[in-house]
């Protein structure tokens, strides 16, 4: 090989630098879309983490997906409709029952899971009278044991919306309010129960996530093209 | 030369699908969203999301088929990049398709 032919040509150097530049731009754009994706999810989570009045988060007719697990507040009065017990619910390994009490908020009946008691004779079962302010989170009703949701002794087997509405004779809000704090507080009170659904569901920005991946794919395409045009040149055979 | 015909067919299919989708999205749905402010309609929101999602992934396939046909045709780097970028500009992919098809037909005619 002669001295003049050794080393890469100006074309190879130029195209390689161009490929480095273009693929770097693609990676930067991909990282930017990736951080946007995370920012959007974070903003959506922050928006649903702020407490909302319960009747704005859900209605009797239904609820948006973002309201499941959503922190809410409620101002109203417990009604004198029958307080219901859900049988065989443990708290920290101790046997007991859940307490479901109807709260009327602006004319809408809300099923409030006030908490857990160890026995059906517990003094904590006394229903507070007068206006109360509640803070808690919304959870879905339970849908198992629907065909035998109420036992002969009157206890519920599951937090069944159908059975609760039948017992109270009124439609209820489409989500259960799991009580965390009550103002004014009462003592003794049922022990608060942990949430089964922890965080509200927020829509994932699929489009931004897809753009993130696509930018990385394009960075790859830059190097495919570099390899084809710089290393392999062309596969089309010269006409014989 | 059957490889060249196949590559052309693949590129043309992607150029038309990508081009028609991009034209529909930018001529009909972009004005609806940003011109008339129709953002909250359920079905429209779904079309916006699905349409741009689909265009993103279809464009990836367009680039793959565009690279293939351009390499087989020994297009220059500039020509190739022009063909690839045509998939992102409304209606440009139809011109790219026209140009590539004419070039391939001329090549095929010259070699037979």
Interface residues (C-beta under 8 A of the other chain):
Chain A: X15 X18 X206 X207 X210 X211 X214 X217 X218 X221 X224 X225 X228 X229 X232 X234 X235 X236 X239
Chain B: X4 X49 X52 X53 X56 X57 X59 X60 X63 X64 X67 X71 X72 X73 X74 X77 X80 X110 X111
